[in-house]
Amino acid sequence: MFELVAHGPDTYVGTGPQYPWGGLYGGQIVAQALRAATLSVEPAFAPHSIRAYFIRRGDHNEPVRYEVDRIRNGRSFVTRRVVARQAVGAILNAECSFQRPEESPAVQTVTMPVVPAPDGLPNVSSSVHFERREVPAGALDVARDGAGRAAVWFRATADLAGASQVLHECWLAYISDDLPTEVVFNALWPDRLPGDSWDAVMSVSLDHTVWFHRPLRADEWHLYDMSCHFVGGSRGLAFGHVFTAAGEHVASLAQEVLVRTGS
């Protein structure tokens, strides 16, 4: 998934599987953009955030070209811009920031809810690349701001034995696009029943941000706890936290989703 092919200085090409309902999965483009950025950065620097804007829908029949711009090389921080392109033009623009590790106090202010373990829940993932196990809504014991809340266990199915920390962060970025639209829909239509049609609803991801707080292993279970914090102007904002099974807060993420209905 993240073995990009060099096509000139700071330019790489990647491919990916078709999304179940057509096109390319947005998380793939975000994660491959992050991977392309890391290839231009010294190993002493680790990614701490990526902010990506989706511009056009990707075509799964074409490879994606990632063009990296070395915005700044600092002593503590490094900044890269990555533009993902296909024949139609740019499909994503991402800003990636890297930091040289620093010693400092660590204070965790967000508590993971006590929830059922993933092994006792069914896998309902639509992708072969990660498992998805949904926590029942009534099992969440910690209140959160927002509406449409969902908590889901995820883990990558790839063999990541011996993989670098950067690849684990790329896999987290890949998985992180699976849940945001769902919580926005939950907030808009809290009374929707399973099996109800979405034929009159159009939705696309507008932008996506991931902040990496601590080292992680994407092939181990992580709980993604997300809620919708605003809906207006046909845009819904989802925000959430990622925890290890032991309750350590390893990442935060946000996504704005465009939602339009036929009514």
Secondary structure, DSSP 8 states (H G I E B T S, - for coil): ----EE-STTEEEE---B-TTSSB-HHHHHHHHHHHHHTTS-TT-EEEEEEEEE-S---TTS-EEEEEEEEEE-SSEEEEEEEEEETTEEEEEEEEEEE------------------GGGS----S-SSEEEEE--GGG--S--SSEEEEEEEEEE-S--TT--HHHHHHHHHHHTTSSHHHHHHHHH-TT--TT---TTEEEEEEEEEEEE-S---TTS-EEEEEEEEEEETTEEEEEEEEEETT--EEEEEEEEEEEEE--
